[in-house]
Amino acid sequence: MTGAIRVAIVDDHPLFREGVTRSLSEIGGFEMVGEGATAQDAEQIVARAKPDILLLDISMPGGGLAAVAGILAGHPGQKIVMLTVSEANADVTKALNAGVRGYVLKGVGSRTLADILRNVAAGESYLSPMLSARLLSDLQSQKPANAIVGRLQQLTARQTEILRLVAEGLSNKEVALQLELQEKTVKHHMTGVLAKLNARNRTEAALMMRESRAREENHS
């Protein structure tokens, strides 16, 4: 991506919004194109300003997660990063399943946030390492590591290839483009992946793949 990254922030705490806006402006390489405080504001800003990235809190009038669904229904290419204090596994899973590109906790430093936004703008996804580790720990308590490996071995070569890309943070559309497939074909394969892994959603499936790859690297 060339030029400044166009960012909008929606959070019902004005001082926090101002702080993020000031920090990103001082760092450089970012253009703040909108601010709001409610889910309705978020939808209007996306429609009007078309930011490269929308920073969105979960706890706000109208609900941040509800806003995600509405925004992506009308603007499926919009990159959304949740910037929130919520560490609840349920919120993280819902946000990732809804299609957000990042989940960042509000304690993050301004330069780290800037790096995350640059990576998201470049097409990557981001999940706070602490939250990723917690989700994985929760998953392992339900599905022991050996069982995870056994289920992954049931996948076809194509399913494995697709899941590896999903685990790297790619959306179904991005996987389809990279593998030169139809997006509906990728969705069909992911349905089969979830069934074979007995995973509740793509987030769980991606975590299983990441855990398996980490174990392979540790034993190599």
Stockholm file with secondary structure:
# STOCKHOLM 1.0

chainA/1-220         MTGAIRVAIVDDHPLFREGVTRSLSEIGGFEMVGEGATAQDAEQIVARAKPDILLLDISMPGGGLAAVAGILAGHPGQKIVMLTVSEANADVTKALNAGVRGYVLKGVGSRTLADILRNVAAGESYLSPMLSARLLSDLQSQKPANAIVGRLQQLTARQTEILRLVAEGLSNKEVALQLELQEKTVKHHMTGVLAKLNARNRTEAALMMRESRAREENHS
#=GR chainA/1-220 SS CCSCEEEEEECSCHHHHHHHHHHHHHHSSEEEEEEESSHHHHHHHHHHHCCSEEEECSSSTTCHHHHHHHHHHHCTTCEEEEEESCCCHHHHHHHHHHTCSEEEETTCCHHHHHHHHHHHHTTCCEECHHHHHHHHHHHHHHSCHHHHHHHHTTSCHHHHHHHHHHHTTCCHHHHHHHHTCCHHHHHHHHHHHHHHHTCSSHHHHHHHHHHHHHHHHHTC
#=GC SS_cons         CCSCEEEEEECSCHHHHHHHHHHHHHHSSEEEEEEESSHHHHHHHHHHHCCSEEEECSSSTTCHHHHHHHHHHHCTTCEEEEEESCCCHHHHHHHHHHTCSEEEETTCCHHHHHHHHHHHHTTCCEECHHHHHHHHHHHHHHSCHHHHHHHHTTSCHHHHHHHHHHHTTCCHHHHHHHHTCCHHHHHHHHHHHHHHHTCSSHHHHHHHHHHHHHHHHHTC
//
